[in-house]
Amino acid sequence: MNHLPEITATRRRCLSVVVFTALSTAAVFPSAVGRAETAPRWTGTWEAAPSGTAPALPGTSIRNVVHIGVGGSDARIRLSNRLGTAPLRLDAVTVAVALRRGGSAAGAGAVPGSLHTAPAAGAGAVPGSLHTATFDGARSVTVPPGQDRVTDAVRLTVPADADLLVTVHTPADCGPATYHRTSLQPAFLARGGNHAADTPAAAYTHRVSHWYYVTGVDVLRRTAPDSVVALGDSLTDGTGSSYGTDHRWPDLLSRRVRELPAERRPGILNAGISGNRLLRDGVGPSALKRLDADVFSRTGVRTLIVFEGVNDLKGTPPQTDPGAFVRAYRRIVKEAHAHGIRVIGATLTPFGGHSAWTPAREGLRHAVNAQIRSGVFDAVADFDAAVRDPGRPDRIRPVYDSGDHLHLDDAGMAALAAAVDLTGSGG
């Protein structure tokens, strides 16, 4: 990986706001210049950052549903035992295209956290699409505690804007299971046997609202763009958006990039964790501590969008020094530049009316946002301006408020996605 000198604040201010132009890619990642655009290469298309652990599910087939942005000719899957305390034994891993019903997203309408005893709609695979994933040619794998494993290439045509089924079978109790708690859509469980290779949904009679073990999907593409990581908290994880609809703002940004020519459409990776903080560990390690695992280790990352800090404003203990935010942001930018990644900073959105709001915290939010706008990052996505109420700028517009005066509804998520400039005309 090429290492680049730190870009000065003056030069950062002069860079275009655009995320996805060939010019910005070449300026920040010189190794891409001159590479044949018809040569297939791997691109990240989906991510879930590990946020904690859940009890193991021995003897259970776990069918995770993941929504893909950009497609490709092959797939490979990242599986994680990052937060586990014992070796994770998986004796079957399969990948398939999910069978949709009535044109709706697989699993739409499920109740979060509910359990059922009937076959689960959304757990069925498109006939002929189910493939077994291997690890250096072996169908089983043991993942040591604290580590990830990536499958071999799976010969599966992955459609854009599709749901994939990533199914794993855990034959024994391997200790705490690494998971992403808030999936906002169901995963499906088949008890009592290895049903990873089942195409029908009949065995999958239970639903949960978490992603177990699976933390990434890459696809093989012939087009030039790589991937964009959205690093954030619950506002990025999707809290407040409708269940089962893929209306998190990174999902909606992924839909927006379809406006671009095919050769310029990147994968959008969601590294949001509900409860996460910029400066302190909370739910998951702080944003500063998880850069390597959730950003730099991901495939083909060229751009990072940082939307972190609201939980530091309102958390216990709250952060009161705007300089601490700025130092953290500058460190993220410096480390990202060393990996050839440009960084867009998102301003912090209002939370007036929420129980944690105080005038002092509002003043700190304004101070932090002023610094974000002043040139800390290569470019700015002004999320604050996109969703604040013009009549009460300490609050979210009522039409965007999910009800708790902090999190955004579907319309608010769309406003955030629209605030990222795709045209190259911003400055």
C-alpha positions as CSV (number, residue, x, y, z in Angstrom):
1,M,0.0,0.0,0.0
2,N,1.4,3.4,-0.9
3,H,1.9,5.9,1.9
4,L,1.2,9.5,1.1
5,P,2.4,12.6,2.9
6,E,-0.1,14.4,5.1
7,I,-2.2,16.8,3.1
8,T,-2.1,20.3,4.5
9,A,-5.3,22.1,5.6
10,T,-5.0,24.6,2.7
11,R,-4.8,21.8,0.2
12,R,-7.7,19.9,1.9
13,R,-9.9,23.0,1.5
14,C,-9.2,23.1,-2.2
15,L,-10.1,19.5,-2.8
16,S,-13.5,18.9,-4.3
17,V,-16.4,17.8,-2.1
18,V,-17.2,15.0,-4.6
19,V,-16.6,11.5,-3.4
20,F,-16.6,9.5,-6.7
21,T,-14.8,11.3,-9.5
22,A,-11.8,9.9,-11.3
23,L,-9.9,13.1,-10.5
24,S,-10.3,12.8,-6.8
25,T,-9.5,9.1,-6.9
26,A,-6.3,9.7,-8.8
27,A,-5.2,12.5,-6.5
28,V,-5.6,10.5,-3.3
29,F,-4.7,7.0,-4.5
30,P,-2.1,7.3,-7.2
31,S,-1.6,3.6,-7.6
32,A,-5.0,3.5,-9.4
33,V,-3.7,5.6,-12.2
34,G,-3.1,3.6,-15.4
35,R,-4.7,0.4,-14.1
36,A,-6.7,-1.4,-16.7
37,E,-10.4,-0.8,-16.0
38,T,-11.4,-4.1,-17.6
39,A,-9.2,-6.1,-15.2
40,P,-11.5,-7.6,-12.5
41,R,-10.7,-6.8,-9.0
42,W,-12.4,-7.1,-5.6
43,T,-14.6,-4.3,-4.2
44,G,-16.4,-4.2,-0.8
45,T,-20.1,-4.0,-1.2
46,W,-21.5,-4.7,2.3
47,E,-20.3,-4.4,5.9
48,A,-21.5,-4.8,9.5
49,A,-19.1,-3.8,12.2
50,P,-19.0,-6.2,15.2
51,S,-20.7,-4.5,18.1
52,G,-20.7,-7.2,20.8
53,T,-21.4,-10.8,21.6
54,A,-24.4,-13.0,22.0
55,P,-24.8,-16.5,23.5
56,A,-23.6,-19.2,21.1
57,L,-26.1,-21.1,19.0
58,P,-24.6,-24.7,18.9
59,G,-26.2,-27.1,16.4
60,T,-27.9,-24.2,14.7
61,S,-27.8,-23.0,11.1
62,I,-27.9,-19.2,11.0
63,R,-29.1,-17.6,7.8
64,N,-28.0,-13.9,7.7
65,V,-29.7,-11.7,5.1
66,V,-27.4,-8.9,3.8
67,H,-28.4,-6.2,1.2
68,I,-25.9,-5.8,-1.6
69,G,-25.3,-2.4,-3.3
70,V,-23.0,-3.1,-6.3
71,G,-22.9,-6.5,-7.8
72,G,-20.2,-8.7,-9.4
73,S,-19.2,-11.9,-11.0
74,D,-18.0,-13.6,-7.8
75,A,-18.3,-13.1,-4.0
76,R,-16.3,-13.6,-0.9
77,I,-17.4,-13.4,2.7
78,R,-15.7,-12.1,5.8
79,L,-16.5,-14.0,8.9
80,S,-15.4,-12.8,12.4
81,N,-14.6,-14.2,15.8
82,R,-13.1,-10.8,16.7
83,L,-14.9,-10.6,20.1
84,G,-15.0,-14.3,20.9
85,T,-13.0,-16.0,23.7
86,A,-12.7,-19.5,22.2
87,P,-12.0,-20.9,18.7
88,L,-15.0,-20.6,16.4
89,R,-15.7,-23.8,14.5
90,L,-17.9,-23.5,11.4
91,D,-18.5,-26.8,9.5
92,A,-20.6,-25.2,6.7
93,V,-20.8,-21.8,5.1
94,T,-23.1,-21.1,2.1
95,V,-24.0,-18.1,0.0
96,A,-27.1,-17.7,-2.1
97,V,-29.3,-15.0,-3.7
98,A,-32.4,-14.5,-1.5
99,L,-35.8,-15.3,-3.0
100,R,-37.9,-12.2,-2.8
101,R,-41.7,-12.3,-2.6
102,G,-43.9,-9.6,-4.2
103,G,-40.9,-7.5,-5.1
104,S,-40.4,-6.5,-1.4
105,A,-37.1,-6.8,0.5
106,A,-36.6,-10.2,2.0
107,G,-37.9,-10.3,5.5
108,A,-39.8,-7.0,5.3
109,G,-42.5,-6.8,7.8
110,A,-40.9,-9.0,10.5
111,V,-41.2,-7.9,14.0
112,P,-37.8,-7.0,15.6
113,G,-36.6,-9.6,18.1
114,S,-39.7,-11.8,17.6
115,L,-39.5,-15.6,17.3
116,H,-41.8,-17.7,15.1
117,T,-42.5,-21.4,14.6
118,A,-43.6,-21.3,10.9
119,P,-41.2,-21.2,7.9
120,A,-39.8,-17.7,7.5
121,A,-40.6,-15.7,4.4
122,G,-37.3,-14.3,3.2
123,A,-35.2,-17.3,4.1
124,G,-35.6,-19.1,0.8
125,A,-32.9,-19.0,-1.8
126,V,-33.3,-18.5,-5.6
127,P,-33.1,-22.1,-7.0
128,G,-29.6,-22.8,-8.4
129,S,-28.0,-19.9,-6.7
130,L,-26.8,-21.6,-3.5
131,H,-23.1,-22.3,-3.4
132,T,-20.8,-23.7,-0.7
133,A,-18.0,-21.3,0.4
134,T,-14.5,-22.8,1.1
135,F,-11.4,-21.7,3.0
136,D,-8.2,-22.6,1.1
137,G,-10.3,-25.4,-0.5
138,A,-11.8,-26.7,2.8
139,R,-15.5,-26.6,3.6
140,S,-14.9,-26.0,7.3
141,V,-12.9,-23.5,9.2
142,T,-11.7,-22.7,12.7
143,V,-11.3,-19.0,13.5
144,P,-9.1,-18.2,16.5
145,P,-10.4,-15.6,19.0
146,G,-9.8,-12.0,17.9
147,Q,-9.5,-12.9,14.3
148,D,-11.4,-12.8,11.0
149,R,-11.4,-15.2,8.0
150,V,-12.3,-14.5,4.4
151,T,-13.6,-17.3,2.2
152,D,-12.2,-18.3,-1.2
153,A,-14.0,-16.8,-4.2
154,V,-17.5,-18.1,-4.6
155,R,-18.6,-18.5,-8.2
156,L,-21.9,-16.7,-7.9
157,T,-23.2,-13.9,-10.0
158,V,-24.2,-11.3,-7.5
159,P,-26.9,-8.9,-8.8
160,A,-26.8,-5.2,-7.7
161,D,-29.3,-4.1,-5.2
162,A,-30.1,-7.7,-4.1
163,D,-30.3,-9.6,-0.8
164,L,-27.8,-12.4,-0.2
165,L,-28.2,-15.3,2.2
166,V,-25.0,-16.0,4.1
167,T,-25.6,-19.2,6.2
168,V,-23.3,-20.7,8.7
169,H,-23.6,-23.8,10.8
170,T,-22.0,-24.0,14.2
171,P,-21.8,-27.7,15.4
172,A,-20.8,-27.0,19.0
173,D,-20.7,-24.3,21.6
174,C,-17.8,-22.1,20.7
175,G,-18.3,-19.4,23.4
176,P,-19.7,-15.9,22.9
177,A,-20.7,-15.2,19.3
178,T,-19.4,-12.1,17.6
179,Y,-22.4,-10.3,16.2
180,H,-23.8,-7.0,15.0
181,R,-26.7,-6.3,17.3
182,T,-28.9,-3.9,15.4
183,S,-29.6,-5.4,11.9
184,L,-33.1,-3.8,11.5
185,Q,-34.1,-6.9,9.6
186,P,-34.4,-10.6,10.4
187,A,-31.9,-13.3,10.3
188,F,-33.3,-16.8,10.3
189,L,-32.4,-19.8,12.5
190,A,-32.8,-23.5,11.8
191,R,-32.4,-25.6,14.9
192,G,-31.2,-29.2,15.2
193,G,-29.0,-29.9,12.3
194,N,-27.0,-28.6,9.4
195,H,-29.4,-26.8,7.0
196,A,-26.8,-24.5,5.5
197,A,-27.3,-26.1,2.0
198,D,-31.1,-25.9,2.1
199,T,-32.6,-23.9,-0.7
200,P,-36.2,-23.8,0.7
201,A,-37.0,-21.9,3.9
202,A,-38.9,-24.7,5.6
203,A,-36.3,-25.4,8.3
204,Y,-35.8,-21.7,9.2
205,T,-38.6,-21.4,11.8
206,H,-37.1,-18.7,14.1
207,R,-36.2,-15.1,13.5
208,V,-33.8,-12.8,15.3
209,S,-32.7,-9.2,14.6
210,H,-28.9,-9.6,14.6
211,W,-26.2,-10.5,12.1
212,Y,-24.1,-13.4,13.5
213,Y,-20.4,-13.8,12.5
214,V,-20.7,-12.3,9.0
215,T,-19.1,-8.8,8.8
216,G,-18.4,-8.2,5.1
217,V,-19.1,-9.1,1.5
218,D,-16.8,-8.4,-1.4
219,V,-17.6,-8.8,-5.1
220,L,-15.4,-9.1,-8.2
221,R,-16.0,-6.3,-10.6
222,R,-14.6,-5.1,-13.9
223,T,-15.4,-1.4,-13.3
224,A,-13.0,1.1,-11.7
225,P,-14.5,2.4,-8.5
226,D,-13.8,0.8,-5.2
227,S,-15.6,1.4,-1.9
228,V,-16.7,4.1,0.6
229,V,-16.9,3.4,4.3
230,A,-19.5,5.3,6.5
231,L,-18.1,5.3,10.1
232,G,-20.7,6.3,12.6
233,D,-23.0,5.5,15.5
234,S,-26.8,4.7,15.7
235,L,-27.5,7.5,13.2
236,T,-25.5,5.6,10.6
237,D,-26.6,2.1,11.9
238,G,-30.1,3.1,11.0
239,T,-32.0,3.6,14.3
240,G,-35.2,5.4,13.6
241,S,-35.6,4.1,10.0
242,S,-38.3,1.6,9.1
243,Y,-37.6,-2.1,9.9
244,G,-36.8,-4.4,7.0
245,T,-36.6,-1.6,4.3
246,D,-32.8,-0.8,4.1
247,H,-33.4,2.9,4.7
248,R,-30.3,3.6,6.6
249,W,-28.6,6.7,5.0
250,P,-25.7,4.6,3.6
251,D,-28.2,2.3,1.9
252,L,-29.9,5.3,0.4
253,L,-26.6,6.7,-0.7
254,S,-25.9,3.4,-2.4
255,R,-29.1,3.9,-4.3
256,R,-28.1,7.5,-5.2
257,V,-24.9,6.4,-6.8
258,R,-26.9,4.6,-9.5
259,E,-27.2,8.1,-11.0
260,L,-23.6,7.7,-11.9
261,P,-22.2,5.8,-14.9
262,A,-21.7,2.2,-14.1
263,E,-17.9,2.6,-14.1
264,R,-18.1,5.1,-11.3
265,R,-20.4,3.4,-8.9
266,P,-18.7,2.4,-5.7
267,G,-19.7,0.0,-3.0
268,I,-21.0,1.7,0.2
269,L,-20.0,0.0,3.4
270,N,-21.9,0.8,6.7
271,A,-19.6,0.7,9.7
272,G,-22.1,2.3,12.0
273,I,-22.5,0.9,15.6
274,S,-25.4,2.1,17.7
275,G,-24.0,3.6,20.9
276,N,-20.5,4.1,19.4
277,R,-18.4,7.1,20.4
278,L,-15.6,9.0,18.8
279,L,-13.4,9.4,21.8
280,R,-14.3,6.7,24.4
281,D,-15.2,3.1,24.2
282,G,-18.9,2.5,24.6
283,V,-20.8,0.0,22.4
284,G,-17.8,-1.4,20.6
285,P,-14.3,0.3,20.6
286,S,-14.2,4.0,20.0
287,A,-14.1,5.2,16.4
288,L,-10.4,5.9,16.9
289,K,-9.7,2.4,18.0
290,R,-11.6,0.6,15.2
291,L,-10.2,2.3,12.2
292,D,-7.9,-0.7,11.3
293,A,-10.6,-3.3,11.7
294,D,-13.7,-1.5,10.3
295,V,-12.1,0.8,7.7
296,F,-8.5,0.1,6.6
297,S,-8.9,-3.7,6.5
298,R,-11.9,-3.5,4.1
299,T,-11.5,-4.1,0.4
300,G,-10.7,-1.2,-1.9
301,V,-11.6,1.7,0.4
302,R,-10.9,5.0,-1.3
303,T,-13.2,7.3,0.7
304,L,-14.2,7.5,4.4
305,I,-17.2,9.5,5.7
306,V,-16.9,10.2,9.4
307,F,-20.2,10.9,11.2
308,E,-19.2,10.4,14.9
309,G,-19.5,12.6,18.0
310,V,-23.1,13.0,19.0
311,N,-22.7,10.3,21.7
312,D,-19.7,12.1,23.0
313,L,-21.8,15.2,23.4
314,K,-24.6,13.6,25.3
315,G,-22.9,10.6,26.9
316,T,-21.8,10.0,30.5
317,P,-19.4,11.6,31.1
318,P,-20.0,14.1,28.4
319,Q,-17.1,15.5,26.5
320,T,-16.8,19.3,27.0
321,D,-13.6,20.2,25.0
322,P,-14.1,20.9,21.3
323,G,-10.4,20.6,20.9
324,A,-10.6,16.9,21.8
325,F,-13.0,16.4,18.8
326,V,-10.7,18.2,16.5
327,R,-7.6,16.3,17.6
328,A,-9.5,13.0,17.0
329,Y,-10.7,14.1,13.6
330,R,-7.2,15.1,12.6
331,R,-5.8,11.8,13.7
332,I,-8.4,10.0,11.6
333,V,-7.6,12.1,8.6
334,K,-3.8,11.5,9.1
335,E,-4.2,7.7,9.4
336,A,-6.6,7.6,6.4
337,H,-4.2,9.6,4.2
338,A,-1.5,7.1,5.1
339,H,-3.7,4.4,3.6
340,G,-4.5,6.5,0.5
341,I,-8.0,7.3,1.7
342,R,-9.7,10.7,1.5
343,V,-12.0,11.7,4.3
344,I,-15.3,13.5,4.3
345,G,-16.5,14.9,7.7
346,A,-20.2,15.1,8.5
347,T,-21.4,17.8,10.8
348,L,-23.2,16.7,13.9
349,T,-27.0,16.8,13.7
350,P,-29.3,18.5,16.3
351,F,-30.9,16.8,19.2
352,G,-32.8,19.5,20.9
353,G,-35.9,18.1,22.7
354,H,-34.0,14.9,23.6
355,S,-33.6,14.3,27.3
356,A,-29.8,14.6,27.1
357,W,-29.9,18.1,25.4
358,T,-28.6,21.1,27.3
359,P,-27.7,24.6,26.2
360,A,-24.0,23.8,27.0
361,R,-24.1,20.7,24.8
362,E,-25.7,22.7,22.0
363,G,-23.0,25.3,22.2
364,L,-20.4,22.5,22.0
365,R,-22.1,21.0,19.0
366,H,-21.9,24.4,17.2
367,A,-18.2,24.7,18.1
368,V,-17.4,21.3,16.8
369,N,-19.4,21.8,13.6
370,A,-17.6,25.1,13.0
371,Q,-14.3,23.3,13.1
372,I,-15.6,20.5,10.8
373,R,-16.6,23.2,8.3
374,S,-13.3,25.1,8.6
375,G,-11.1,22.5,6.9
376,V,-10.3,19.6,9.3
377,F,-11.4,17.2,6.6
378,D,-10.8,16.9,2.9
379,A,-14.5,17.8,2.3
380,V,-17.7,18.3,4.3
381,A,-21.1,16.8,4.2
382,D,-23.3,19.2,6.1
383,F,-25.7,16.9,7.7
384,D,-26.6,19.5,10.3
385,A,-27.8,21.9,7.6
386,A,-29.6,19.1,5.8
387,V,-32.0,18.1,8.7
388,R,-32.2,21.1,11.2
389,D,-35.4,23.0,11.7
390,P,-34.8,26.5,10.3
391,G,-37.1,27.9,12.9
392,R,-35.5,26.0,15.8
393,P,-32.0,25.1,14.6
394,D,-31.3,23.2,17.8
395,R,-33.9,20.6,16.7
396,I,-34.4,18.2,13.8
397,R,-37.2,19.2,11.3
398,P,-40.4,17.5,12.6
399,V,-40.8,15.8,9.2
400,Y,-37.4,14.1,9.8
401,D,-37.8,13.3,13.5
402,S,-38.4,9.6,14.3
403,G,-40.0,10.7,17.6
404,D,-37.1,10.9,20.1
405,H,-35.7,14.2,18.8
406,L,-32.3,12.5,18.1
407,H,-32.8,9.8,15.5
408,L,-34.0,10.3,12.0
409,D,-37.0,8.7,10.2
410,D,-36.8,7.4,6.6
411,A,-37.2,11.0,5.2
412,G,-34.4,12.2,7.4
413,M,-32.1,9.4,6.3
414,A,-32.8,10.3,2.7
415,A,-31.9,14.0,3.5
416,L,-28.5,12.8,4.9
417,A,-27.9,10.7,1.8
418,A,-28.8,13.6,-0.4
419,A,-26.2,15.8,1.4
420,V,-23.3,13.9,0.0
421,D,-22.3,15.6,-3.3
422,L,-21.9,13.2,-6.2
423,T,-21.4,15.8,-8.9
424,G,-18.0,17.4,-8.2
425,S,-19.6,20.9,-8.2
426,G,-19.4,21.4,-4.4
427,G,-16.6,23.2,-2.7
